[in-house]
């Protein structure tokens, strides 16, 4: 970003980069990277959540399943797409979340 502007110039700041770094996602996953065939994931619901259906009206989502079923990857893919489209988000693992709630 330039530190100064000539008369009549403007700069539009891309807030998505800031929102993505503030979200503290542990890695980058896209929905196409999540293999829903290996677990009982409702693929239509996953696509709807990825498209932002949980944002209006705002709702919480809890992903439940055994170890290695893709919950974290699915959550990251959903959050990443929603943040790219203007939403704010924050990733917490269970230990960090419980510690913050206790504090």
Backbone as CSV, one residue per row, in Angstrom:
resi,resn,N_x,N_y,N_z,CA_x,CA_y,CA_z,C_x,C_y,C_z
1,UNK,0.852,-1.164,0.000,0.000,0.000,0.000,0.902,1.232,0.000
2,UNK,0.640,2.161,-0.882,1.471,3.371,-0.908,1.280,4.202,0.356
3,UNK,2.341,4.917,0.728,2.267,5.753,1.927,1.709,7.130,1.636
4,UNK,1.666,7.511,0.382,1.086,8.791,0.020,0.382,8.640,-1.330
5,UNK,-0.521,9.546,-1.606,-1.309,9.489,-2.834,-1.222,10.828,-3.545
6,UNK,-1.163,10.761,-4.847,-1.229,11.984,-5.652,-2.665,12.502,-5.600
7,UNK,-2.877,13.796,-5.832,-4.242,14.333,-5.821,-5.150,13.535,-6.770
8,UNK,-6.298,13.135,-6.266,-7.271,12.396,-7.067,-7.086,10.887,-7.022
9,UNK,-5.970,10.397,-6.485,-5.743,8.962,-6.394,-6.427,8.414,-5.149
10,UNK,-6.750,7.170,-5.208,-7.342,6.499,-4.055,-6.797,5.084,-3.999
11,UNK,-6.874,4.488,-2.843,-6.426,3.115,-2.670,-7.504,2.373,-1.912
12,UNK,-7.906,1.222,-2.438,-8.899,0.417,-1.752,-8.171,-0.697,-1.021
13,UNK,-8.295,-0.719,0.294,-7.621,-1.722,1.107,-8.378,-3.031,1.022
14,UNK,-7.671,-4.130,0.830,-8.284,-5.456,0.770,-8.356,-6.022,2.188
15,UNK,-9.515,-5.910,2.802,-9.689,-6.358,4.179,-9.683,-7.868,4.306
16,UNK,-9.889,-8.616,3.205,-9.955,-10.072,3.308,-8.640,-10.649,3.824
17,UNK,-7.506,-10.061,3.431,-6.215,-10.559,3.924,-6.129,-10.379,5.432
18,UNK,-6.554,-9.228,5.935,-6.545,-8.984,7.376,-7.488,-9.950,8.091
19,UNK,-8.701,-10.115,7.553,-9.667,-11.009,8.186,-9.153,-12.441,8.214
20,UNK,-8.476,-12.870,7.129,-7.947,-14.232,7.093,-6.831,-14.424,8.116
21,UNK,-5.966,-13.441,8.278,-4.895,-13.582,9.267,-5.460,-13.514,10.688
22,UNK,-6.486,-12.703,10.911,-7.106,-12.598,12.236,-7.866,-13.868,12.614
23,UNK,-8.295,-14.641,11.626,-9.058,-15.861,11.888,-8.191,-16.963,12.482
24,UNK,-6.876,-16.881,12.275,-5.926,-17.854,12.825,-6.240,-19.285,12.390
25,UNK,-6.600,-19.449,11.127,-6.844,-20.792,10.611,-5.519,-21.555,10.588
26,UNK,-5.498,-22.817,11.073,-4.236,-23.552,11.165,-3.659,-23.971,9.815
27,UNK,-4.480,-24.036,8.799,-4.047,-24.371,7.455,-5.116,-23.926,6.481
28,UNK,-4.825,-24.037,5.219,-5.787,-23.623,4.207,-6.387,-24.861,3.554
29,UNK,-7.691,-24.987,3.614,-8.402,-26.106,2.999,-9.552,-25.564,2.183
30,UNK,-9.750,-26.141,1.030,-10.894,-25.801,0.187,-11.903,-26.943,0.275
31,UNK,-13.151,-26.667,-0.041,-14.186,-27.693,0.044,-13.864,-28.866,-0.881
32,UNK,-13.276,-28.599,-2.027,-12.938,-29.699,-2.952,-11.860,-30.608,-2.366
33,UNK,-11.108,-30.126,-1.360,-10.079,-30.932,-0.710,-10.647,-31.869,0.351
34,UNK,-11.903,-31.679,0.726,-12.518,-32.481,1.781,-13.214,-33.670,1.140
35,UNK,-12.803,-34.866,1.527,-13.387,-36.089,0.972,-14.609,-36.472,1.799
36,UNK,-15.790,-36.129,1.298,-17.017,-36.432,2.042,-17.498,-37.852,1.787
37,UNK,-16.892,-38.551,0.823,-17.329,-39.920,0.542,-16.878,-40.897,1.621
38,UNK,-15.850,-40.559,2.376,-15.308,-41.458,3.392,-16.017,-41.344,4.732
39,UNK,-16.933,-40.406,4.889,-17.643,-40.238,6.155,-19.097,-39.884,5.875
40,UNK,-19.943,-39.986,6.888,-21.368,-39.709,6.685,-21.707,-38.219,6.683
41,UNK,-20.973,-37.437,5.926,-21.210,-36.000,5.844,-22.354,-35.731,4.881
42,UNK,-23.246,-34.848,5.274,-24.313,-34.411,4.384,-23.703,-33.409,3.398
43,UNK,-23.376,-33.877,2.197,-22.655,-33.049,1.222,-23.449,-31.807,0.833
44,UNK,-24.770,-31.921,0.717,-25.593,-30.756,0.355,-25.537,-29.694,1.456
45,UNK,-25.613,-30.138,2.703,-25.531,-29.202,3.826,-24.142,-28.570,3.888
46,UNK,-23.107,-29.358,3.653,-21.736,-28.818,3.663,-21.580,-27.744,2.588
47,UNK,-22.126,-27.977,1.396,-22.055,-26.972,0.325,-22.845,-25.718,0.691
48,UNK,-24.001,-25.884,1.327,-24.803,-24.723,1.735,-24.068,-23.899,2.789
49,UNK,-23.462,-24.568,3.764,-22.694,-23.850,4.786,-21.491,-23.154,4.159
50,UNK,-20.834,-23.819,3.241,-19.679,-23.252,2.540,-20.095,-22.007,1.765
51,UNK,-21.301,-22.015,1.241,-21.819,-20.871,0.496,-22.261,-19.713,1.374
52,UNK,-22.267,-19.896,2.694,-22.590,-18.805,3.607,-23.985,-18.866,4.189
53,UNK,-24.674,-19.998,4.079,-26.056,-20.064,4.564,-26.167,-19.900,6.075
54,UNK,-25.064,-20.073,6.812,-25.141,-19.894,8.264,-24.969,-18.442,8.680
55,UNK,-24.762,-17.549,7.712,-24.486,-16.153,8.043,-25.728,-15.283,8.157
56,UNK,-26.786,-15.629,7.470,-27.988,-14.781,7.485,-29.227,-15.648,7.681
57,UNK,-29.837,-15.617,8.839,-29.385,-14.987,10.076,-28.195,-15.749,10.644
58,UNK,-27.368,-15.081,11.454,-26.181,-15.729,12.006,-26.543,-16.935,12.874
59,UNK,-25.844,-18.024,12.632,-26.066,-19.248,13.415,-24.729,-19.891,13.742
60,UNK,-24.733,-20.723,14.759,-23.552,-21.500,15.116,-23.658,-22.868,14.479
61,UNK,-22.521,-23.476,14.244,-22.468,-24.822,13.688,-21.549,-25.653,14.561
62,UNK,-22.000,-26.844,14.909,-21.170,-27.781,15.661,-21.010,-29.014,14.790
63,UNK,-19.768,-29.356,14.505,-19.458,-30.545,13.717,-19.076,-31.661,14.673
64,UNK,-19.764,-32.790,14.581,-19.553,-33.901,15.491,-19.145,-35.127,14.682
65,UNK,-18.152,-35.832,15.165,-17.729,-37.062,14.501,-16.459,-37.584,15.118
66,UNK,-16.097,-38.765,14.726,-14.905,-39.408,15.256,-13.630,-38.769,14.725
67,UNK,-12.525,-39.215,15.286,-11.218,-38.742,14.868,-10.972,-39.098,13.405
68,UNK,-10.495,-38.118,12.646,-10.141,-38.370,11.253,-11.288,-38.352,10.272
69,UNK,-12.445,-37.846,10.694,-13.602,-37.837,9.786,-13.704,-36.563,8.962
70,UNK,-12.809,-35.587,9.193,-12.779,-34.386,8.374,-13.466,-33.170,8.958
71,UNK,-13.781,-33.193,10.246,-14.475,-32.062,10.871,-13.668,-30.772,10.768
72,UNK,-12.399,-30.844,11.110,-11.558,-29.646,11.097,-11.372,-29.139,9.673
73,UNK,-11.104,-30.028,8.743,-10.917,-29.606,7.350,-12.185,-28.974,6.793
74,UNK,-13.333,-29.561,7.114,-14.605,-29.005,6.661,-14.853,-27.631,7.290
75,UNK,-14.585,-27.509,8.582,-14.774,-26.224,9.268,-13.871,-25.147,8.669
76,UNK,-12.630,-25.502,8.374,-11.693,-24.540,7.794,-12.149,-24.124,6.400
77,UNK,-12.587,-25.079,5.591,-13.047,-24.752,4.241,-14.257,-23.819,4.286
78,UNK,-15.193,-24.079,5.197,-16.382,-23.228,5.342,-15.971,-21.831,5.805
79,UNK,-15.141,-21.770,6.845,-14.710,-20.476,7.376,-13.934,-19.681,6.337
80,UNK,-13.030,-20.331,5.640,-12.207,-19.656,4.642,-13.068,-19.004,3.565
81,UNK,-14.051,-19.723,3.074,-14.909,-19.166,2.033,-15.782,-18.033,2.568
82,UNK,-16.316,-18.183,3.763,-17.150,-17.125,4.347,-16.328,-15.863,4.598
83,UNK,-15.092,-16.024,5.075,-14.224,-14.869,5.321,-13.876,-14.183,4.015
84,UNK,-13.588,-14.958,2.990,-13.302,-14.363,1.673,-14.471,-13.534,1.161
85,UNK,-15.679,-13.908,1.583,-16.874,-13.210,1.114,-17.342,-12.135,2.082
86,UNK,-16.474,-11.717,3.013,-16.790,-10.567,3.838,-17.091,-10.836,5.291
87,UNK,-17.221,-12.083,5.689,-17.527,-12.388,7.088,-16.249,-12.352,7.928
88,UNK,-16.430,-12.289,9.231,-15.311,-12.416,10.157,-15.409,-13.777,10.828
89,UNK,-14.276,-14.337,11.181,-14.276,-15.633,11.842,-13.032,-15.790,12.680
90,UNK,-13.035,-16.773,13.548,-11.870,-17.050,14.388,-11.839,-18.529,14.672
91,UNK,-10.695,-19.164,14.471,-10.519,-20.587,14.716,-9.931,-20.802,16.097
92,UNK,-10.546,-21.689,16.864,-10.024,-22.107,18.159,-10.022,-23.627,18.186
93,UNK,-8.940,-24.215,18.724,-9.050,-25.638,19.021,-9.698,-25.744,20.396
94,UNK,-10.090,-26.938,20.790,-10.865,-27.116,22.015,-10.109,-26.600,23.238
95,UNK,-8.824,-26.898,23.328,-8.047,-26.482,24.508,-8.020,-24.959,24.605
96,UNK,-7.725,-24.284,23.504,-7.694,-22.808,23.523,-9.063,-22.226,23.863
97,UNK,-10.114,-22.801,23.302,-11.457,-22.303,23.558,-11.828,-22.460,25.027
98,UNK,-11.562,-23.610,25.614,-11.887,-23.836,27.028,-11.083,-22.892,27.905
99,UNK,-9.793,-22.705,27.597,-8.974,-21.782,28.379,-9.517,-20.348,28.299
100,UNK,-9.953,-19.918,27.122,-10.521,-18.567,26.980,-11.838,-18.450,27.741
101,UNK,-12.650,-19.483,27.689,-13.934,-19.447,28.396,-13.726,-19.408,29.909
102,UNK,-12.718,-20.130,30.389,-12.427,-20.110,31.835,-11.921,-18.745,32.273
103,UNK,-11.141,-18.095,31.406,-10.585,-16.773,31.737,-11.713,-15.768,31.682
